[in-house]
Amino acid sequence: MRNLQLYTGQIENKGRGIFSKKALKAGTIIETAPVIVMNGQDRKLLDQTLLHDYIFEWEPEGIKMCCMALGWVPLYNHSYHSNCEYFMDYDEQTMYIQTVRDIKAGEELTINYNGDWNNEEKVWFEAIP
């Protein structure tokens, strides 16, 4: 797993979040993490647990599955205008996080849970800016 001095911190009304100890340039891959892929039946069971909030849709070739990313990925908070974006590598069964703009040292790193970094479609919880 690739890590550029990431750390977790508490954020009021959000819980834990991910931060970088150093400034990062736009387009920097800050993490590559393996995933555990699960089928639709597993998804139904996971949806009944707290893990529902930490899984991602996984749809290679239109096959609906889900995955649990390892590493820091499950701890990135959501933002409708995130400063990072996540990508899936179906062949390698990994996800990677890449900055979409320059990041200041100590700034929270966020992803948009809808996939695209600026997607404003409502998520399943009340998002805090």
N, C-alpha and C positions, 0 to 999 in steps of 0.2 A: 504494500500500500504506500502511495506517495503522500508525503505530508510536509508542508512548508511551515512548520512551527504553528500549527493550529492549536487552539485551546478552547475549552468550554467556559462559559460564564453564565450567571443568572441574569435574567431580564425580567423586570417587573411585568406582571400580567402575561408573560409568555413562557416562563420556565427557563430551561437551559437553552443556550444558543452557541453557535460556533463563531469564533473570532480568529483573526490572523495577527500574529505578533509583529509582522512587518508589512510594509506597503507592497501591493501587488499591481502589476500592469494588466490592462484589459487583454483578454485572450489567454491568460495563464491557467493551465490545468493545475488545480490545487489538490485534487484527490482522485485516485482511481481505486475503486473498491469492488471486491467480488460480491456477487449476489447469490441468494438461495432462491431458486425458481420453484413455484408451487402451482398446482393446477386449480381449476375452478372449484372443485370440491373442497380443497384446502382453504380457498378464499372464503367460502361460506362459513367455515369454522373460525377463521381468523377475524372475520367481520363481527363476531360475537365477543371479541376480546379487545383489550387495550392495544394489541398489535395492529389493529385496523388502522390506527393513526400513523403507523410507521411503514406500511407497505406501499409499493408502487405498482401501477398497471404494467404488465409485461406482455407485449403482443407481437411477437415475431411472426411475420407472414399472416397477420390477422387472427392468430390463435390467442384467445383471451386467457391469460394467466396472470399471476402476480409474482412479485419478488420482494424479498427482504434484503435490503442492502446492508452490508457490514461496514465496519469502519465508522467514520464520523457522519456519513450520509443521513441516517435517521434523525440526527439532531439539528440539522439546518432548519431554521424557522422559515415560514412562508412569508412572502411579500408579493403584492400584485405588481410591483416594479422592482424585482429583485436585482441584486448586483452580481448574481451568478446564475448559471443555467446547468441543468443536468442532462446528460446524454447516456444512451444505453448502447452497449455493444453486445448484441444478441449472440454472436459467434463465440466471444470470449466469456460471456456471462458476467459482465462487469458493468458498472456505472461510473461515469466520471463527472466531476464538477469543474466548470470553467468560468472564470470571471467574464462578465460582459462589459465592464468598465473598470477604470482604475479604482483600487481600494486603498484606503488609508490604514496605517497600522492601528490596531485596536478596534477597527470597524467591524460590526457584526456582518457575517456572510449569510446571505439569504438566497433561497431558491423559490420559484413559483411552483406550487404543488400541482398546477394545471399543466405543467410541461414547459411551455414557452415563457421566457423570463418576464414578459410584460402582459400576459394573458389576464384579463380582468373578469373572467367568468367566476362567479361566486363559488367558494369552497364550502365544505360541509360544516364549518364552524365560523364563528364571528371573528374575522381577521382583524388584528390590531396593527395599525400602521407602524 
